[in-house]
Amino acid sequence: MIAEMILSGFLFWFIIFANLASGRFGYETFSDLDSDAKLQKIDNDPKRFKIGAVLILIEHFSIIFLSLMLFLAFSPYNLILAVVWTVSRTGEGLIQIYNKKSYWRLLNIARQYTSSNDTEKNALINLSRAILETKNSVFTFAQILFSIGTLSYSILFIAYGVAPEIIGLLGIIASILYGFGSGIKLVKPNFKALWSLGGLLILIFEIVLGGWLLFSPLI
């Protein structure tokens, strides 16, 4: 259990790092739909696009691994909650991994874009915009699964005194706000206030929880 806790803490921090690193290489968690500019950026530096895409794939796979480590560490306390977060967060990771097949197509579309005439360019712009819109929708839906998983282990932390109560309470509040915000954003993409607030609380929660899981077994 101690090894799984430490590894879970490391993964929480690693996932945040991988997400930030992918952004440094041009990957956008929630993509701008200016597909014309996007295609030009990709064609100007395809290597940067590839690195960003690979980093975010590593992040997605790490989410699945994290859910399994949390299951091994805490399922003895409540198997039902453990199954809920494992299924939810594994589903979150899998659907995002699957969607990256379409996202990777932007690389070939960008290559075609620069050598195409105006009519062909318009078709490629529309195709890339559809890919980006789908990516955004898939991400938003995945965050609902994320919120369900986060709520599940946050409830377990409080109910069984596994983690400091403040961490569990923060996780419950953050996951509810973020989950509702994601649900609203799925229907009304321009409504971002609740989603943004929930996302900030989630970030704080995961940094704190990751640190506690990583270091508390060693104290």
Buried (B, 14 or more C-beta within 10 A) or exposed (E): EEEBBBBBBBBBBBBBEBBEBBBEBBBBBBBEBBBBEBBEBBBEEBEBBBBBBBBBBBBBBBBBBBBBBBBBBBBEBBEEBBEBBBBBBBBBBBBBBEBBEBBBEBBEBBBBBEEBEEEEBEEBBEBBBEBBBBBBBBBBBBBBBBBBBBBBBBBBBBEBEBBBEEBBBBBBBBBBBBBBBBBBBBEEBEEBEBBEBBBEBBBEBBEBBBBBBBEBBEE
